[in-house]
Amino acid sequence: MLDMYKGVVNSPETTITNDINNTDTIIYVLDETRVPTDLPNLMTLGTGTNSETVKILSITGNAITVVRGFQGVAKSWNAGTIIARNFTEYDYNALKENIT
């Protein structure tokens, strides 16, 4: 069975408050109430085909510790980049694999 991660109603967005490079594993967010509290979980940085899905390991205040490049390539992101718990390709495949 593949791990499945709990969604968040309406996929609320927040933004990151610091520039990050492709190896940073701590990301600071503007509104930590928009980060899933059921951990581990997934969030997506950016929008569209250039986005990066990260796996959240822990939350301390507005700092989230993540595994970079869970899906997509780990890359640099500027402060102000949108981050949200969106429905991902991983979510779909985990659901599909776990019911077959």
N, C-alpha and C positions, 0 to 999 in steps of 0.2 A: 504494500500500500504506500502510495506517495503521501507526504505531508500535505495537509490542507490548512490554509490560513483563513481566519475569520475576516469577513468583509466589514465595511463601515457604511452605514446608511448614507446615501447621497454622495459618497466619495468626497468628503470635505477637503479643500485644498488649504495649504499654508505655503509659506515661502521659506527658503533658507536665508539665514542672516549673515553668513560668512562665505567668502570664496573658498572653494575646495578644489584640490587637485585629485588626480585619479587614484591616489593611494590613501587619502584621508579616510578614516573610519569613524570619526566623530563629526556629526553634522548638527549645527544649531538651527532651530526653527523658530519662526516668529510666534506661532501659537501651538504649544504642545498639546492642547486639548483636541487638536485635529489629527493627532498621531494615534494609531491603534494602541490600546493598552493590553490587548490579548497577545502576548508575545510567545515565540517569535512571530513576526508578521512581515508583510511586504509593503513597500511604498515605491512609487515611481517618480523619479526626478525628470523634469522637463515634460514636453508634450510631443506627440507625433512620433515619427519613425526614428527620431534622434534621441529618444528617451533612454533612461537606464533604470532598471528595477533593482532595488537594494533590499536586503533582508535585515530587518530590525532585530537586534539582540537585546537591547536594554534602553531605558529612558531614564534620564536623571535631569529633572527640571526641563529646560528646553534643549538639552543635548541628547541626541540619539546616537547610539553606537550601532554600526551597521557592517554587514558584509557587502562589499562593493561588487558590482557587475553580476548580481545574481541572474539577471537576464539583461542582455545588451552589454556593451563595452563600458567599463569604468572610464570616466573621463572627467575633465575639469568642468566645474559649474560655477557661475557667478552668483553672488548674493542677489536675492530677489527671484531666483529660479523657483518655479512651482514644484511642490512635492505633495503627493496625495496617495491614498490607498485606493488605487484604481483596480479594476478587474483586469488581470493579466493573462497572457497566453499560458503561463504556468498554472494559474487557477483553473482555466478551462481543461488543460491536459490532465491535471491531477484529478479533477472531477470525472472526466471521461475514463481514465485508467482505473479509478477506484470503483466504478460501477460495472466494469466489464469483467 
